[in-house]
Amino acid sequence: MQIEVRVFSGLESFVPGVRFGEPMPIEITNHFTGRMLLEKLNIPEKEVFTVLVNGVHKGLDEVLCEGDRVSLFPPVGGG
């Protein structure tokens, strides 16, 4: 199965060859969770604040499905 993943705001530094917001196809297996995705991408869990799956906030234990679009964001501040 395949999903599309995008990383933002510095998380791309953990994934060699990937740029900010660039879609990357990732092969996954059945029962593959957001937490497993972070492990596969070598992104420390403490660096991720928001996970969107198909535009909806999800937890790291959410099981991903074929064709899901996942976006990962760190905590960001502004003012």
HTML snippet that shows the backbone in 3Dmol.js (N, CA, C, O; Angstrom):
<script src="https://3Dmol.org/build/3Dmol-min.js"></script>
<div id="view" style="width:600px;height:400px;position:relative"></div>
<script>
const pdb = `
ATOM      1  N   MET A   1       0.847  -1.174   0.000  1.00  0.00           N
ATOM      2  CA  MET A   1       0.000   0.000   0.000  1.00  0.00           C
ATOM      3  C   MET A   1       0.891   1.236   0.000  1.00  0.00           C
ATOM      4  O   MET A   1       2.045   1.200   0.427  1.00  0.00           O
ATOM      5  N   GLN A   2       0.319   2.325  -0.491  1.00  0.00           N
ATOM      6  CA  GLN A   2       1.103   3.547  -0.561  1.00  0.00           C
ATOM      7  C   GLN A   2       0.299   4.727  -0.022  1.00  0.00           C
ATOM      8  O   GLN A   2      -0.907   4.835  -0.246  1.00  0.00           O
ATOM      9  N   ILE A   3       1.003   5.613   0.697  1.00  0.00           N
ATOM     10  CA  ILE A   3       0.425   6.857   1.167  1.00  0.00           C
ATOM     11  C   ILE A   3       1.296   8.001   0.659  1.00  0.00           C
ATOM     12  O   ILE A   3       2.409   7.780   0.181  1.00  0.00           O
ATOM     13  N   GLU A   4       0.784   9.220   0.766  1.00  0.00           N
ATOM     14  CA  GLU A   4       1.553  10.409   0.405  1.00  0.00           C
ATOM     15  C   GLU A   4       1.827  11.186   1.696  1.00  0.00           C
ATOM     16  O   GLU A   4       0.907  11.467   2.463  1.00  0.00           O
ATOM     17  N   VAL A   5       3.085  11.528   1.928  1.00  0.00           N
ATOM     18  CA  VAL A   5       3.473  12.228   3.151  1.00  0.00           C
ATOM     19  C   VAL A   5       4.145  13.546   2.789  1.00  0.00           C
ATOM     20  O   VAL A   5       4.922  13.625   1.837  1.00  0.00           O
ATOM     21  N   ARG A   6       3.831  14.574   3.563  1.00  0.00           N
ATOM     22  CA  ARG A   6       4.491  15.884   3.446  1.00  0.00           C
ATOM     23  C   ARG A   6       4.951  16.296   4.833  1.00  0.00           C
ATOM     24  O   ARG A   6       4.233  16.112   5.816  1.00  0.00           O
ATOM     25  N   VAL A   7       6.153  16.854   4.906  1.00  0.00           N
ATOM     26  CA  VAL A   7       6.687  17.330   6.182  1.00  0.00           C
ATOM     27  C   VAL A   7       6.938  18.835   6.079  1.00  0.00           C
ATOM     28  O   VAL A   7       7.294  19.345   5.016  1.00  0.00           O
ATOM     29  N   PHE A   8       6.748  19.537   7.200  1.00  0.00           N
ATOM     30  CA  PHE A   8       6.795  20.989   7.193  1.00  0.00           C
ATOM     31  C   PHE A   8       7.639  21.550   8.339  1.00  0.00           C
ATOM     32  O   PHE A   8       7.888  20.882   9.342  1.00  0.00           O
ATOM     33  N   SER A   9       8.066  22.794   8.153  1.00  0.00           N
ATOM     34  CA  SER A   9       8.656  23.638   9.205  1.00  0.00           C
ATOM     35  C   SER A   9       9.826  23.015   9.944  1.00  0.00           C
ATOM     36  O   SER A   9       9.876  23.035  11.174  1.00  0.00           O
ATOM     37  N   GLY A  10      10.756  22.467   9.199  1.00  0.00           N
ATOM     38  CA  GLY A  10      11.967  21.909   9.791  1.00  0.00           C
ATOM     39  C   GLY A  10      11.984  20.397   9.895  1.00  0.00           C
ATOM     40  O   GLY A  10      13.058  19.806  10.016  1.00  0.00           O
ATOM     41  N   LEU A  11      10.827  19.754   9.850  1.00  0.00           N
ATOM     42  CA  LEU A  11      10.813  18.288   9.926  1.00  0.00           C
ATOM     43  C   LEU A  11      11.477  17.658   8.711  1.00  0.00           C
ATOM     44  O   LEU A  11      11.924  16.512   8.768  1.00  0.00           O
ATOM     45  N   GLU A  12      11.542  18.406   7.607  1.00  0.00           N
ATOM     46  CA  GLU A  12      12.187  17.874   6.401  1.00  0.00           C
ATOM     47  C   GLU A  12      13.666  17.596   6.635  1.00  0.00           C
ATOM     48  O   GLU A  12      14.271  16.818   5.897  1.00  0.00           O
ATOM     49  N   SER A  13      14.256  18.220   7.652  1.00  0.00           N
ATOM     50  CA  SER A  13      15.676  17.990   7.935  1.00  0.00           C
ATOM     51  C   SER A  13      15.948  16.559   8.409  1.00  0.00           C
ATOM     52  O   SER A  13      17.088  16.097   8.365  1.00  0.00           O
ATOM     53  N   PHE A  14      14.913  15.864   8.857  1.00  0.00           N
ATOM     54  CA  PHE A  14      15.078  14.482   9.303  1.00  0.00           C
ATOM     55  C   PHE A  14      14.993  13.473   8.154  1.00  0.00           C
ATOM     56  O   PHE A  14      15.348  12.305   8.317  1.00  0.00           O
ATOM     57  N   VAL A  15      14.518  13.933   6.989  1.00  0.00           N
ATOM     58  CA  VAL A  15      14.297  13.032   5.852  1.00  0.00           C
ATOM     59  C   VAL A  15      15.201  13.483   4.706  1.00  0.00           C
ATOM     60  O   VAL A  15      14.869  14.440   4.006  1.00  0.00           O
ATOM     61  N   PRO A  16      16.328  12.817   4.503  1.00  0.00           N
ATOM     62  CA  PRO A  16      17.272  13.245   3.460  1.00  0.00           C
ATOM     63  C   PRO A  16      16.625  13.339   2.083  1.00  0.00           C
ATOM     64  O   PRO A  16      15.876  12.454   1.669  1.00  0.00           O
ATOM     65  N   GLY A  17      16.929  14.425   1.387  1.00  0.00           N
ATOM     66  CA  GLY A  17      16.453  14.590   0.025  1.00  0.00           C
ATOM     67  C   GLY A  17      15.046  15.117  -0.118  1.00  0.00           C
ATOM     68  O   GLY A  17      14.551  15.267  -1.235  1.00  0.00           O
ATOM     69  N   VAL A  18      14.389  15.404   0.998  1.00  0.00           N
ATOM     70  CA  VAL A  18      13.011  15.895   0.939  1.00  0.00           C
ATOM     71  C   VAL A  18      12.998  17.371   1.303  1.00  0.00           C
ATOM     72  O   VAL A  18      13.688  17.806   2.225  1.00  0.00           O
ATOM     73  N   ARG A  19      12.195  18.140   0.558  1.00  0.00           N
ATOM     74  CA  ARG A  19      12.075  19.568   0.824  1.00  0.00           C
ATOM     75  C   ARG A  19      10.743  19.879   1.494  1.00  0.00           C
ATOM     76  O   ARG A  19       9.804  19.084   1.449  1.00  0.00           O
ATOM     77  N   PHE A  20      10.683  21.043   2.112  1.00  0.00           N
ATOM     78  CA  PHE A  20       9.498  21.551   2.794  1.00  0.00           C
ATOM     79  C   PHE A  20       8.247  21.362   1.933  1.00  0.00           C
ATOM     80  O   PHE A  20       8.182  21.876   0.816  1.00  0.00           O
ATOM     81  N   GLY A  21       7.257  20.629   2.443  1.00  0.00           N
ATOM     82  CA  GLY A  21       5.979  20.467   1.774  1.00  0.00           C
ATOM     83  C   GLY A  21       5.958  19.606   0.541  1.00  0.00           C
ATOM     84  O   GLY A  21       4.911  19.452  -0.088  1.00  0.00           O
ATOM     85  N   GLU A  22       7.098  19.036   0.178  1.00  0.00           N
ATOM     86  CA  GLU A  22       7.185  18.209  -1.031  1.00  0.00           C
ATOM     87  C   GLU A  22       6.500  16.856  -0.779  1.00  0.00           C
ATOM     88  O   GLU A  22       6.816  16.186   0.204  1.00  0.00           O
ATOM     89  N   PRO A  23       5.570  16.449  -1.649  1.00  0.00           N
ATOM     90  CA  PRO A  23       4.928  15.150  -1.444  1.00  0.00           C
ATOM     91  C   PRO A  23       5.907  14.006  -1.697  1.00  0.00           C
ATOM     92  O   PRO A  23       6.670  14.020  -2.663  1.00  0.00           O
ATOM     93  N   MET A  24       5.867  13.022  -0.811  1.00  0.00           N
ATOM     94  CA  MET A  24       6.703  11.837  -1.018  1.00  0.00           C
ATOM     95  C   MET A  24       5.845  10.594  -0.830  1.00  0.00           C
ATOM     96  O   MET A  24       5.122  10.477   0.159  1.00  0.00           O
ATOM     97  N   PRO A  25       5.926   9.668  -1.779  1.00  0.00           N
ATOM     98  CA  PRO A  25       5.197   8.408  -1.635  1.00  0.00           C
ATOM     99  C   PRO A  25       5.934   7.504  -0.656  1.00  0.00           C
ATOM    100  O   PRO A  25       7.157   7.376  -0.709  1.00  0.00           O
ATOM    101  N   ILE A  26       5.179   6.884   0.231  1.00  0.00           N
ATOM    102  CA  ILE A  26       5.745   5.972   1.230  1.00  0.00           C
ATOM    103  C   ILE A  26       4.973   4.662   1.175  1.00  0.00           C
ATOM    104  O   ILE A  26       3.743   4.653   1.223  1.00  0.00           O
ATOM    105  N   GLU A  27       5.692   3.574   1.076  1.00  0.00           N
ATOM    106  CA  GLU A  27       5.072   2.245   1.113  1.00  0.00           C
ATOM    107  C   GLU A  27       4.811   1.860   2.567  1.00  0.00           C
ATOM    108  O   GLU A  27       5.685   1.997   3.423  1.00  0.00           O
ATOM    109  N   ILE A  28       3.604   1.380   2.834  1.00  0.00           N
ATOM    110  CA  ILE A  28       3.259   0.934   4.184  1.00  0.00           C
ATOM    111  C   ILE A  28       2.640  -0.461   4.119  1.00  0.00           C
ATOM    112  O   ILE A  28       2.298  -0.961   3.048  1.00  0.00           O
ATOM    113  N   THR A  29       2.508  -1.067   5.282  1.00  0.00           N
ATOM    114  CA  THR A  29       1.879  -2.380   5.400  1.00  0.00           C
ATOM    115  C   THR A  29       0.531  -2.228   6.105  1.00  0.00           C
ATOM    116  O   THR A  29       0.193  -1.137   6.565  1.00  0.00           O
ATOM    117  N   ASN A  30      -0.221  -3.292   6.188  1.00  0.00           N
ATOM    118  CA  ASN A  30      -1.483  -3.281   6.938  1.00  0.00           C
ATOM    119  C   ASN A  30      -1.212  -2.911   8.391  1.00  0.00           C
ATOM    120  O   ASN A  30      -0.151  -3.221   8.933  1.00  0.00           O
ATOM    121  N   HIS A  31      -2.171  -2.251   9.010  1.00  0.00           N
ATOM    122  CA  HIS A  31      -2.100  -1.873  10.428  1.00  0.00           C
ATOM    123  C   HIS A  31      -0.938  -0.931  10.716  1.00  0.00           C
ATOM    124  O   HIS A  31      -0.389  -0.947  11.818  1.00  0.00           O
ATOM    125  N   PHE A  32      -0.563  -0.123   9.754  1.00  0.00           N
ATOM    126  CA  PHE A  32       0.548   0.824   9.875  1.00  0.00           C
ATOM    127  C   PHE A  32       0.016   2.110  10.500  1.00  0.00           C
ATOM    128  O   PHE A  32      -0.955   2.682  10.004  1.00  0.00           O
ATOM    129  N   THR A  33       0.636   2.567  11.576  1.00  0.00           N
ATOM    130  CA  THR A  33       0.153   3.736  12.309  1.00  0.00           C
ATOM    131  C   THR A  33       1.026   4.963  12.044  1.00  0.00           C
ATOM    132  O   THR A  33       2.104   4.864  11.456  1.00  0.00           O
ATOM    133  N   GLY A  34       0.541   6.105  12.484  1.00  0.00           N
ATOM    134  CA  GLY A  34       1.319   7.332  12.408  1.00  0.00           C
ATOM    135  C   GLY A  34       2.628   7.218  13.167  1.00  0.00           C
ATOM    136  O   GLY A  34       3.655   7.729  12.719  1.00  0.00           O
ATOM    137  N   ARG A  35       2.599   6.562  14.295  1.00  0.00           N
ATOM    138  CA  ARG A  35       3.808   6.352  15.102  1.00  0.00           C
ATOM    139  C   ARG A  35       4.836   5.532  14.320  1.00  0.00           C
ATOM    140  O   ARG A  35       6.031   5.823  14.361  1.00  0.00           O
ATOM    141  N   MET A  36       4.370   4.519  13.617  1.00  0.00           N
ATOM    142  CA  MET A  36       5.258   3.696  12.792  1.00  0.00           C
ATOM    143  C   MET A  36       5.824   4.507  11.632  1.00  0.00           C
ATOM    144  O   MET A  36       6.962   4.291  11.215  1.00  0.00           O
ATOM    145  N   LEU A  37       5.026   5.448  11.108  1.00  0.00           N
ATOM    146  CA  LEU A  37       5.487   6.311  10.030  1.00  0.00           C
ATOM    147  C   LEU A  37       6.645   7.183  10.512  1.00  0.00           C
ATOM    148  O   LEU A  37       7.651   7.314   9.815  1.00  0.00           O
ATOM    149  N   LEU A  38       6.511   7.778  11.691  1.00  0.00           N
ATOM    150  CA  LEU A  38       7.595   8.599  12.238  1.00  0.00           C
ATOM    151  C   LEU A  38       8.867   7.782  12.393  1.00  0.00           C
ATOM    152  O   LEU A  38       9.960   8.258  12.088  1.00  0.00           O
ATOM    153  N   GLU A  39       8.720   6.555  12.867  1.00  0.00           N
ATOM    154  CA  GLU A  39       9.884   5.673  13.020  1.00  0.00           C
ATOM    155  C   GLU A  39      10.523   5.389  11.663  1.00  0.00           C
ATOM    156  O   GLU A  39      11.746   5.428  11.523  1.00  0.00           O
ATOM    157  N   LYS A  40       9.695   5.105  10.674  1.00  0.00           N
ATOM    158  CA  LYS A  40      10.206   4.802   9.334  1.00  0.00           C
ATOM    159  C   LYS A  40      10.951   5.996   8.743  1.00  0.00           C
ATOM    160  O   LYS A  40      11.943   5.823   8.036  1.00  0.00           O
ATOM    161  N   LEU A  41      10.472   7.215   9.034  1.00  0.00           N
ATOM    162  CA  LEU A  41      11.083   8.427   8.495  1.00  0.00           C
ATOM    163  C   LEU A  41      12.206   8.974   9.386  1.00  0.00           C
ATOM    164  O   LEU A  41      12.831   9.979   9.047  1.00  0.00           O
ATOM    165  N   ASN A  42      12.462   8.318  10.519  1.00  0.00           N
ATOM    166  CA  ASN A  42      13.485   8.768  11.481  1.00  0.00           C
ATOM    167  C   ASN A  42      13.194  10.157  12.033  1.00  0.00           C
ATOM    168  O   ASN A  42      14.110  10.944  12.270  1.00  0.00           O
ATOM    169  N   ILE A  43      11.916  10.453  12.234  1.00  0.00           N
ATOM    170  CA  ILE A  43      11.513  11.718  12.846  1.00  0.00           C
ATOM    171  C   ILE A  43      11.171  11.438  14.306  1.00  0.00           C
ATOM    172  O   ILE A  43      10.264  10.655  14.585  1.00  0.00           O
ATOM    173  N   PRO A  44      11.883  12.066  15.240  1.00  0.00           N
ATOM    174  CA  PRO A  44      11.578  11.849  16.663  1.00  0.00           C
ATOM    175  C   PRO A  44      10.146  12.286  16.990  1.00  0.00           C
ATOM    176  O   PRO A  44       9.706  13.358  16.575  1.00  0.00           O
ATOM    177  N   GLU A  45       9.440  11.458  17.724  1.00  0.00           N
ATOM    178  CA  GLU A  45       8.046  11.732  18.072  1.00  0.00           C
ATOM    179  C   GLU A  45       7.896  13.080  18.779  1.00  0.00           C
ATOM    180  O   GLU A  45       6.904  13.780  18.572  1.00  0.00           O
ATOM    181  N   LYS A  46       8.865  13.444  19.604  1.00  0.00           N
ATOM    182  CA  LYS A  46       8.775  14.706  20.351  1.00  0.00           C
ATOM    183  C   LYS A  46       8.838  15.930  19.431  1.00  0.00           C
ATOM    184  O   LYS A  46       8.489  17.034  19.850  1.00  0.00           O
ATOM    185  N   GLU A  47       9.279  15.744  18.186  1.00  0.00           N
ATOM    186  CA  GLU A  47       9.380  16.844  17.227  1.00  0.00           C
ATOM    187  C   GLU A  47       8.068  17.120  16.488  1.00  0.00           C
ATOM    188  O   GLU A  47       7.938  18.142  15.814  1.00  0.00           O
ATOM    189  N   VAL A  48       7.092  16.208  16.614  1.00  0.00           N
ATOM    190  CA  VAL A  48       5.840  16.331  15.864  1.00  0.00           C
ATOM    191  C   VAL A  48       4.711  16.750  16.802  1.00  0.00           C
ATOM    192  O   VAL A  48       4.449  16.105  17.817  1.00  0.00           O
ATOM    193  N   PHE A  49       4.055  17.842  16.437  1.00  0.00           N
ATOM    194  CA  PHE A  49       2.953  18.348  17.245  1.00  0.00           C
ATOM    195  C   PHE A  49       1.599  18.036  16.612  1.00  0.00           C
ATOM    196  O   PHE A  49       0.637  17.717  17.310  1.00  0.00           O
ATOM    197  N   THR A  50       1.535  18.131  15.281  1.00  0.00           N
ATOM    198  CA  THR A  50       0.270  17.938  14.579  1.00  0.00           C
ATOM    199  C   THR A  50       0.430  16.923  13.459  1.00  0.00           C
ATOM    200  O   THR A  50       1.380  16.980  12.679  1.00  0.00           O
ATOM    201  N   VAL A  51      -0.526  15.983  13.392  1.00  0.00           N
ATOM    202  CA  VAL A  51      -0.603  15.016  12.303  1.00  0.00           C
ATOM    203  C   VAL A  51      -1.964  15.203  11.645  1.00  0.00           C
ATOM    204  O   VAL A  51      -3.004  15.072  12.291  1.00  0.00           O
ATOM    205  N   LEU A  52      -1.942  15.506  10.366  1.00  0.00           N
ATOM    206  CA  LEU A  52      -3.188  15.587   9.607  1.00  0.00           C
ATOM    207  C   LEU A  52      -3.244  14.407   8.648  1.00  0.00           C
ATOM    208  O   LEU A  52      -2.288  14.137   7.922  1.00  0.00           O
ATOM    209  N   VAL A  53      -4.365  13.715   8.654  1.00  0.00           N
ATOM    210  CA  VAL A  53      -4.593  12.624   7.702  1.00  0.00           C
ATOM    211  C   VAL A  53      -5.805  13.037   6.873  1.00  0.00           C
ATOM    212  O   VAL A  53      -6.920  13.142   7.384  1.00  0.00           O
ATOM    213  N   ASN A  54      -5.567  13.264   5.597  1.00  0.00           N
ATOM    214  CA  ASN A  54      -6.613  13.739   4.688  1.00  0.00           C
ATOM    215  C   ASN A  54      -7.248  15.025   5.214  1.00  0.00           C
ATOM    216  O   ASN A  54      -8.454  15.237   5.089  1.00  0.00           O
ATOM    217  N   GLY A  55      -6.403  15.885   5.808  1.00  0.00           N
ATOM    218  CA  GLY A  55      -6.864  17.184   6.284  1.00  0.00           C
ATOM    219  C   GLY A  55      -7.511  17.203   7.655  1.00  0.00           C
ATOM    220  O   GLY A  55      -7.992  18.247   8.096  1.00  0.00           O
ATOM    221  N   VAL A  56      -7.531  16.058   8.343  1.00  0.00           N
ATOM    222  CA  VAL A  56      -8.174  15.952   9.651  1.00  0.00           C
ATOM    223  C   VAL A  56      -7.126  15.605  10.703  1.00  0.00           C
ATOM    224  O   VAL A  56      -6.293  14.725  10.488  1.00  0.00           O
ATOM    225  N   HIS A  57      -7.169  16.304  11.851  1.00  0.00           N
ATOM    226  CA  HIS A  57      -6.242  16.001  12.943  1.00  0.00           C
ATOM    227  C   HIS A  57      -6.435  14.560  13.409  1.00  0.00           C
ATOM    228  O   HIS A  57      -7.560  14.117  13.640  1.00  0.00           O
ATOM    229  N   LYS A  58      -5.331  13.838  13.544  1.00  0.00           N
ATOM    230  CA  LYS A  58      -5.366  12.441  14.004  1.00  0.00           C
ATOM    231  C   LYS A  58      -4.251  12.220  15.010  1.00  0.00           C
ATOM    232  O   LYS A  58      -3.284  12.981  15.061  1.00  0.00           O
ATOM    233  N   GLY A  59      -4.394  11.182  15.801  1.00  0.00           N
ATOM    234  CA  GLY A  59      -3.359  10.796  16.756  1.00  0.00           C
ATOM    235  C   GLY A  59      -2.349   9.876  16.101  1.00  0.00           C
ATOM    236  O   GLY A  59      -2.569   9.359  15.006  1.00  0.00           O
ATOM    237  N   LEU A  60      -1.234   9.681  16.796  1.00  0.00           N
ATOM    238  CA  LEU A  60      -0.172   8.828  16.245  1.00  0.00           C
ATOM    239  C   LEU A  60      -0.540   7.355  16.201  1.00  0.00           C
ATOM    240  O   LEU A  60       0.125   6.576  15.518  1.00  0.00           O
ATOM    241  N   ASP A  61      -1.582   6.960  16.913  1.00  0.00           N
ATOM    242  CA  ASP A  61      -1.984   5.558  16.895  1.00  0.00           C
ATOM    243  C   ASP A  61      -3.051   5.262  15.843  1.00  0.00           C
ATOM    244  O   ASP A  61      -3.538   4.137  15.736  1.00  0.00           O
ATOM    245  N   GLU A  62      -3.405   6.285  15.071  1.00  0.00           N
ATOM    246  CA  GLU A  62      -4.362   6.117  13.984  1.00  0.00           C
ATOM    247  C   GLU A  62      -3.763   5.192  12.922  1.00  0.00           C
ATOM    248  O   GLU A  62      -2.609   5.359  12.526  1.00  0.00           O
ATOM    249  N   VAL A  63      -4.551   4.219  12.465  1.00  0.00           N
ATOM    250  CA  VAL A  63      -4.096   3.307  11.405  1.00  0.00           C
ATOM    251  C   VAL A  63      -4.286   3.999  10.061  1.00  0.00           C
ATOM    252  O   VAL A  63      -5.355   4.530   9.760  1.00  0.00           O
ATOM    253  N   LEU A  64      -3.230   3.979   9.266  1.00  0.00           N
ATOM    254  CA  LEU A  64      -3.256   4.617   7.950  1.00  0.00           C
ATOM    255  C   LEU A  64      -3.752   3.645   6.886  1.00  0.00           C
ATOM    256  O   LEU A  64      -3.581   2.431   7.002  1.00  0.00           O
ATOM    257  N   CYS A  65      -4.370   4.203   5.848  1.00  0.00           N
ATOM    258  CA  CYS A  65      -4.950   3.389   4.778  1.00  0.00           C
ATOM    259  C   CYS A  65      -4.362   3.780   3.424  1.00  0.00           C
ATOM    260  O   CYS A  65      -3.820   4.873   3.258  1.00  0.00           O
ATOM    261  N   GLU A  66      -4.475   2.891   2.488  1.00  0.00           N
ATOM    262  CA  GLU A  66      -4.046   3.130   1.108  1.00  0.00           C
ATOM    263  C   GLU A  66      -4.559   4.484   0.629  1.00  0.00           C
ATOM    264  O   GLU A  66      -5.744   4.790   0.765  1.00  0.00           O
ATOM    265  N   GLY A  67      -3.663   5.288   0.069  1.00  0.00           N
ATOM    266  CA  GLY A  67      -4.047   6.561  -0.512  1.00  0.00           C
ATOM    267  C   GLY A  67      -4.163   7.724   0.461  1.00  0.00           C
ATOM    268  O   GLY A  67      -4.425   8.850   0.038  1.00  0.00           O
ATOM    269  N   ASP A  68      -3.974   7.477   1.758  1.00  0.00           N
ATOM    270  CA  ASP A  68      -4.048   8.579   2.713  1.00  0.00           C
ATOM    271  C   ASP A  68      -2.995   9.629   2.401  1.00  0.00           C
ATOM    272  O   ASP A  68      -1.904   9.315   1.925  1.00  0.00           O
ATOM    273  N   ARG A  69      -3.340  10.886   2.677  1.00  0.00           N
ATOM    274  CA  ARG A  69      -2.404  12.002   2.558  1.00  0.00           C
ATOM    275  C   ARG A  69      -2.099  12.469   3.973  1.00  0.00           C
ATOM    276  O   ARG A  69      -2.988  12.935   4.686  1.00  0.00           O
ATOM    277  N   VAL A  70      -0.858  12.344   4.370  1.00  0.00           N
ATOM    278  CA  VAL A  70      -0.437  12.656   5.733  1.00  0.00           C
ATOM    279  C   VAL A  70       0.464  13.886   5.720  1.00  0.00           C
ATOM    280  O   VAL A  70       1.407  13.964   4.933  1.00  0.00           O
ATOM    281  N   SER A  71       0.173  14.833   6.583  1.00  0.00           N
ATOM    282  CA  SER A  71       1.010  16.020   6.755  1.00  0.00           C
ATOM    283  C   SER A  71       1.494  16.074   8.197  1.00  0.00           C
ATOM    284  O   SER A  71       0.709  15.891   9.128  1.00  0.00           O
ATOM    285  N   LEU A  72       2.778  16.323   8.380  1.00  0.00           N
ATOM    286  CA  LEU A  72       3.383  16.358   9.707  1.00  0.00           C
ATOM    287  C   LEU A  72       3.921  17.751   9.981  1.00  0.00           C
ATOM    288  O   LEU A  72       4.611  18.339   9.147  1.00  0.00           O
ATOM    289  N   PHE A  73       3.596  18.281  11.173  1.00  0.00           N
ATOM    290  CA  PHE A  73       4.015  19.621  11.564  1.00  0.00           C
ATOM    291  C   PHE A  73       4.621  19.592  12.957  1.00  0.00           C
ATOM    292  O   PHE A  73       4.134  18.875  13.831  1.00  0.00           O
ATOM    293  N   PRO A  74       5.687  20.372  13.173  1.00  0.00           N
ATOM    294  CA  PRO A  74       6.242  20.529  14.520  1.00  0.00           C
ATOM    295  C   PRO A  74       5.439  21.602  15.264  1.00  0.00           C
ATOM    296  O   PRO A  74       4.585  22.259  14.671  1.00  0.00           O
ATOM    297  N   PRO A  75       5.712  21.779  16.560  1.00  0.00           N
ATOM    298  CA  PRO A  75       5.102  22.928  17.235  1.00  0.00           C
ATOM    299  C   PRO A  75       5.665  24.203  16.619  1.00  0.00           C
ATOM    300  O   PRO A  75       6.877  24.315  16.434  1.00  0.00           O
ATOM    301  N   VAL A  76       4.825  25.142  16.307  1.00  0.00           N
ATOM    302  CA  VAL A  76       5.280  26.409  15.733  1.00  0.00           C
ATOM    303  C   VAL A  76       4.692  27.559  16.537  1.00  0.00           C
ATOM    304  O   VAL A  76       3.586  27.467  17.069  1.00  0.00           O
ATOM    305  N   GLY A  77       5.431  28.608  16.612  1.00  0.00           N
ATOM    306  CA  GLY A  77       4.964  29.790  17.334  1.00  0.00           C
ATOM    307  C   GLY A  77       4.848  30.963  16.394  1.00  0.00           C
ATOM    308  O   GLY A  77       5.351  30.941  15.271  1.00  0.00           O
ATOM    309  N   GLY A  78       4.206  31.940  16.857  1.00  0.00           N
ATOM    310  CA  GLY A  78       4.046  33.142  16.060  1.00  0.00           C
ATOM    311  C   GLY A  78       3.550  34.260  16.946  1.00  0.00           C
ATOM    312  O   GLY A  78       3.332  34.082  18.144  1.00  0.00           O
ATOM    313  N   GLY A  79       3.381  35.375  16.353  1.00  0.00           N
ATOM    314  CA  GLY A  79       2.926  36.445  17.206  1.00  0.00           C
ATOM    315  C   GLY A  79       2.524  37.649  16.505  1.00  0.00           C
ATOM    316  O   GLY A  79       2.118  38.625  17.138  1.00  0.00           O
TER     317      GLY A  79
END
`;
const viewer = $3Dmol.createViewer("view");
viewer.addModel(pdb, "pdb");
viewer.setStyle({}, {cartoon: {color: "spectrum"}});
viewer.zoomTo();
viewer.render();
</script>
